Amino acid sequence: MLDESNDKQYQFGMPGTELLEQEWRQSLGTIEAINDVECVVASGSLPPGVPLDIYARLAVITKKKNAKLIVDTSGDALKHAANKGVYLLKPNLGELSSLMNMEKINEKQIEEIAQVAIQKGFCELLVVSMGEKGAMLATKNEIHRVIPPSVKRLNTVGAGDSLVA
């Protein structure tokens, strides 16, 4: 929702439908049964009933298949996935701060912290979304920044998903 009087956004995130253990295990089993998978994208918050390490479990499955796992999530789910090591993580600045156990990351620290995350084996590639300041891609050897044109922000819902795509 956009409050036009002050140009502030308000988002209401309601919990999803609870998944039973049988349901989320079946989802993992379905992915495990797929042959010739090259890439898996796992994103979003977890619905009730799903364990916080679901993306970490998915990381184990994709590694066995020599597939690339791209993860865009937050909180403990992000930490669990990073601790297993994935191909690409896509945190925003706040999520990266949390992952690295820091209160806040300033713009001068982003590149160094991204390199630390890669050195720790959290991921091979790190894409940090930075809102109006764009995004940064970090690899073991390179840093690239993309700065978008200035536009009037109407809504940020789906921005991270679009970046991952």
Backbone torsions as a table, in degrees:
resi	resn	phi	psi	omega
1	MET	NA	137.9	178.7
2	LEU	-110.9	122.4	174.2
3	ASP	-88.5	102.2	-174.3
4	GLU	-67.0	-20.1	-179.4
5	SER	-69.9	-28.2	179.6
6	ASN	-129.4	5.4	178.0
7	ASP	58.6	35.2	177.8
8	LYS	-106.5	145.6	178.4
9	GLN	-99.7	145.7	173.8
10	TYR	-130.9	126.8	179.8
11	GLN	-117.0	136.9	179.2
12	PHE	-112.3	110.3	179.7
13	GLY	-104.9	110.7	179.8
14	MET	-95.6	147.4	179.1
15	PRO	-64.8	146.5	178.2
16	GLY	-78.5	-178.8	177.9
17	THR	-70.0	137.7	-179.6
18	GLU	-65.5	135.1	175.0
19	LEU	-99.2	137.8	176.0
20	LEU	-79.6	156.0	-179.8
21	GLU	-54.6	-42.1	179.5
22	GLN	-58.1	-36.7	-177.8
23	GLU	-70.8	-47.7	-178.9
24	TRP	-72.2	-31.4	175.7
25	ARG	-66.8	-38.3	177.8
26	GLN	-63.7	-37.2	177.5
27	SER	-62.3	-45.6	177.3
28	LEU	-62.6	-41.4	179.3
29	GLY	-63.0	-38.2	177.6
30	THR	-62.3	-44.8	178.7
31	ILE	-65.5	-40.2	179.7
32	GLU	-63.3	-31.0	-178.0
33	ALA	-80.8	-13.4	-179.0
34	ILE	-73.7	132.2	177.1
35	ASN	-97.1	154.4	174.8
36	ASP	57.3	39.4	175.8
37	VAL	-86.1	134.1	-179.4
38	GLU	-102.2	-33.8	-173.1
39	CYS	-149.7	139.6	176.0
40	VAL	-128.2	132.4	176.2
41	VAL	-110.2	125.5	178.3
42	ALA	-122.3	120.0	-176.2
43	SER	-145.3	158.2	173.9
44	GLY	101.7	172.1	176.3
45	SER	-77.5	161.3	-176.7
46	LEU	-94.0	136.7	176.5
47	PRO	-71.6	159.3	176.7
48	PRO	-55.0	142.4	178.4
49	GLY	95.5	-16.0	-179.4
50	VAL	-92.7	131.6	-177.8
51	PRO	-68.5	149.3	-178.5
52	LEU	-62.9	-18.3	-179.4
53	ASP	-98.2	18.2	-177.6
54	ILE	-59.7	-40.5	179.6
55	TYR	-71.2	-29.0	174.9
56	ALA	-68.3	-40.7	176.5
57	ARG	-62.7	-40.0	177.9
58	LEU	-64.7	-35.3	177.4
59	ALA	-61.5	-40.7	178.8
60	VAL	-63.5	-44.0	-179.7
61	ILE	-63.2	-46.6	-176.8
62	THR	-67.7	-34.2	177.3
63	LYS	-63.3	-40.2	178.1
64	LYS	-61.9	-29.4	-178.7
65	LYS	-92.9	1.7	-174.3
66	ASN	55.0	36.6	178.9
67	ALA	-101.9	158.6	178.7
68	LYS	-93.9	129.9	177.9
69	LEU	-108.5	125.4	176.5
70	ILE	-109.1	126.6	-176.2
71	VAL	-123.9	129.0	175.2
72	ASP	-130.6	94.4	-180.0
73	THR	-150.3	-168.3	-177.3
74	SER	-143.6	176.4	172.9
75	GLY	60.9	-144.2	-176.9
76	ASP	-65.4	-32.0	178.0
77	ALA	-61.7	-40.1	177.0
78	LEU	-65.1	-44.6	-179.4
79	LYS	-62.2	-43.4	179.1
80	HIS	-62.9	-44.5	179.4
81	ALA	-62.6	-45.2	-179.2
82	ALA	-62.0	-37.6	-179.5
83	ASN	-67.9	-19.8	174.3
84	LYS	-89.7	-20.1	-178.0
85	GLY	82.7	123.0	179.5
86	VAL	-130.2	173.3	179.1
87	TYR	-70.6	-51.3	-177.0
88	LEU	-139.3	132.9	171.0
89	LEU	-110.9	142.8	178.2
90	LYS	-128.4	76.2	175.5
91	PRO	-87.9	160.4	165.5
92	ASN	-89.5	-178.7	-176.5
93	LEU	-61.0	-42.1	179.5
94	GLY	-64.1	-41.8	179.1
95	GLU	-67.1	-38.4	176.7
96	LEU	-64.9	-40.8	176.7
97	SER	-57.3	-47.6	-179.7
98	SER	-63.0	-44.6	179.5
99	LEU	-58.5	-39.4	-176.9
100	MET	-92.0	10.1	179.4
101	ASN	55.9	44.1	178.8
102	MET	-119.6	149.1	178.6
103	GLU	-68.5	-45.0	-178.5
104	LYS	-156.5	147.5	176.9
105	ILE	-114.1	125.5	176.5
106	ASN	-91.2	166.8	-172.9
107	GLU	-59.5	-31.3	-179.4
108	LYS	-71.7	-20.4	-176.4
109	GLN	-93.4	-15.1	-169.1
110	ILE	-56.2	-49.4	-176.2
111	GLU	-62.1	-45.3	180.0
112	GLU	-63.1	-43.4	-178.5
113	ILE	-68.0	-37.5	176.4
114	ALA	-60.7	-43.0	178.8
115	GLN	-63.8	-38.6	177.8
116	VAL	-63.1	-43.2	179.1
117	ALA	-59.9	-41.5	178.7
118	ILE	-68.7	-42.2	179.2
119	GLN	-63.2	-31.9	178.4
120	LYS	-75.0	-7.6	178.6
121	GLY	85.3	14.6	178.8
122	PHE	-63.8	-35.4	-176.7
123	CYS	-164.8	165.8	172.9
124	GLU	-88.6	-37.3	178.6
125	LEU	-125.4	141.6	177.7
126	LEU	-128.4	122.5	175.5
127	VAL	-113.1	118.2	-178.9
128	VAL	-106.5	120.0	176.2
129	SER	-86.7	135.4	-173.2
130	MET	-128.4	30.3	177.3
131	GLY	61.1	-132.1	-177.6
132	GLU	-64.8	-15.0	178.4
133	LYS	-87.6	1.3	174.1
134	GLY	94.9	-141.1	-177.3
135	ALA	-145.9	158.2	178.1
136	MET	-129.6	134.5	173.9
137	LEU	-109.0	126.4	177.2
138	ALA	-119.6	135.3	171.4
139	THR	-121.0	-178.0	178.5
140	LYS	-58.5	-34.5	-173.3
141	ASN	-118.0	-7.1	-173.1
142	GLU	-139.9	154.8	172.6
143	ILE	-130.7	130.9	176.2
144	HIS	-129.8	136.1	176.6
145	ARG	-117.5	142.5	175.6
146	VAL	-124.0	124.6	179.3
147	ILE	-111.2	121.9	-177.5
148	PRO	-77.5	162.8	173.9
149	PRO	-66.8	156.3	179.3
150	SER	-75.0	124.1	178.4
151	VAL	-137.2	160.3	175.3
152	LYS	-78.4	121.2	-179.3
153	ARG	-76.5	124.6	177.5
154	LEU	-103.4	-38.0	-176.6
155	ASN	-162.9	138.2	-179.4
156	THR	-101.6	0.1	-179.5
157	VAL	-61.4	126.9	179.0
158	GLY	86.7	-1.2	-178.2
159	ALA	-62.9	-44.1	178.8
160	GLY	-65.3	-40.3	177.9
161	ASP	-61.9	-41.0	178.7
162	SER	-63.8	-39.5	179.5
163	LEU	-65.0	-43.5	178.4
164	VAL	-61.8	-42.2	179.7
165	ALA	-61.3	NA	NA
